[in-house]
Amino acid sequence: MKQIISTDSAPAAIGPYSQAIKVACSNMLFCSGQIPLNPQTMEVVGETAAEQCEQVMKNVESVLKAAGLGFADVVKTTIFLDDLADFAAVNEVYGKYFPDKQPARSTIEVERLPLDVMVEVEVIAIEK
């Protein structure tokens, strides 16, 4: 059985997807990628990859919180960057949210992201 997770504290879906899906039989949460949108205005936040990553991580945190979870419950992340030259700046911001027990991670350079943002992050978390 699956449960759709939705919160007004993170940007609403801008397409045919859910913010996250919690799979009850396995206590897993699969979060859609978050981009740097202000959830109230739905406007892009930040002009640099680091600034955008900060907003992305706040949005991820809001989705996790809506599911009763936090960053400590994340087991896998995927970071999408429009330019791998921004890796170090994004990594510095991202690392603040995972000071201990860092999850497995992939980082991928893509040609283009929704709304031409620089950073998108998706996570998978497990409820303890």
C-alpha positions as CSV (number, residue, x, y, z in Angstrom):
1,M,0.0,0.0,0.0
2,K,1.2,3.5,-0.8
3,Q,0.5,6.9,0.7
4,I,0.9,10.2,-1.1
5,I,2.8,12.7,1.0
6,S,2.0,16.4,0.3
7,T,2.9,19.5,2.2
8,D,2.3,23.2,1.6
9,S,5.8,23.8,3.2
10,A,7.4,22.7,0.0
11,P,6.6,23.7,-3.6
12,A,3.6,22.1,-5.1
13,A,4.1,19.7,-7.9
14,I,4.4,21.5,-11.3
15,G,3.6,18.4,-13.3
16,P,1.9,15.0,-13.0
17,Y,3.8,13.7,-9.9
18,S,3.6,13.6,-6.1
19,Q,6.0,15.3,-3.7
20,A,6.7,11.9,-2.2
21,I,5.3,8.4,-1.9
22,K,5.5,6.4,1.3
23,V,5.3,2.6,0.8
24,A,3.6,1.3,3.9
25,C,4.7,-2.3,3.6
26,S,8.4,-1.4,3.7
27,N,8.4,2.0,5.5
28,M,10.2,3.5,2.5
29,L,9.7,7.1,1.3
30,F,10.5,8.0,-2.3
31,C,10.7,11.7,-2.8
32,S,10.4,13.5,-6.1
33,G,13.2,15.8,-7.0
34,Q,13.1,19.2,-5.4
35,I,14.1,22.3,-7.2
36,P,14.8,25.8,-5.6
37,L,11.3,27.1,-5.6
38,N,9.9,29.2,-2.7
39,P,6.7,27.2,-1.7
40,Q,4.7,30.3,-1.2
41,T,5.5,32.2,-4.4
42,M,6.6,29.3,-6.6
43,E,9.5,31.5,-7.8
44,V,13.0,30.3,-8.2
45,V,15.3,31.2,-5.2
46,G,19.0,32.0,-5.6
47,E,21.3,33.1,-8.4
48,T,24.1,30.7,-7.7
49,A,24.1,26.9,-7.4
50,A,25.0,27.1,-3.7
51,E,22.0,29.5,-3.0
52,Q,19.7,27.3,-5.0
53,C,20.9,24.2,-3.2
54,E,20.1,25.8,0.1
55,Q,16.5,26.3,-0.9
56,V,16.4,22.8,-2.4
57,M,17.5,21.2,0.9
58,K,14.9,23.3,2.8
59,N,12.2,21.9,0.4
60,V,13.5,18.3,0.9
61,E,13.4,18.8,4.6
62,S,9.8,20.0,4.4
63,V,8.7,16.9,2.4
64,L,10.6,14.6,4.8
65,K,8.9,16.3,7.8
66,A,5.5,15.9,6.2
67,A,6.2,12.2,6.2
68,G,7.3,12.2,9.9
69,L,11.0,11.8,8.8
70,G,14.2,13.8,8.8
71,F,17.6,13.8,7.1
72,A,18.8,11.1,9.4
73,D,16.3,8.7,7.8
74,V,17.6,9.3,4.2
75,V,19.5,6.4,2.7
76,K,20.0,7.5,-0.9
77,T,20.1,10.8,-2.7
78,T,20.6,11.9,-6.3
79,I,21.8,15.3,-7.1
80,F,21.2,16.7,-10.6
81,L,23.4,19.6,-11.7
82,D,23.3,21.6,-14.9
83,D,27.1,22.1,-14.6
84,L,29.5,19.8,-12.6
85,A,31.7,22.8,-12.1
86,D,29.3,23.7,-9.3
87,F,29.9,20.4,-7.6
88,A,32.1,21.8,-4.8
89,A,29.7,24.7,-3.9
90,V,26.7,22.4,-3.9
91,N,28.6,19.7,-1.9
92,E,29.4,22.2,0.8
93,V,25.7,23.2,1.2
94,Y,24.5,19.6,0.9
95,G,27.0,18.4,3.5
96,K,25.6,20.7,6.2
97,Y,22.3,18.7,6.1
98,F,24.1,15.3,6.5
99,P,26.8,15.9,9.2
100,D,26.7,12.3,10.3
101,K,25.9,9.0,8.6
102,Q,25.8,10.4,5.1
103,P,23.5,8.5,2.7
104,A,24.6,6.8,-0.5
105,R,24.7,9.4,-3.3
106,S,24.9,9.9,-7.0
107,T,25.6,13.2,-8.7
108,I,24.7,13.6,-12.3
109,E,25.3,16.5,-14.8
110,V,22.2,17.1,-17.0
111,E,21.7,19.3,-19.9
112,R,18.7,21.1,-18.5
113,L,16.5,21.1,-15.4
114,P,12.9,22.3,-14.9
115,L,12.6,26.1,-15.0
116,D,16.2,26.2,-16.0
117,V,17.4,25.9,-12.4
118,M,20.9,24.7,-11.5
119,V,20.2,22.1,-8.9
120,E,17.7,19.3,-8.2
121,V,17.8,16.8,-5.4
122,E,15.7,13.6,-4.8
123,V,15.9,11.4,-1.8
124,I,14.9,7.9,-0.6
125,A,14.3,7.6,3.2
126,I,13.4,4.7,5.5
127,E,11.3,5.0,8.6
128,K,12.9,3.4,11.6
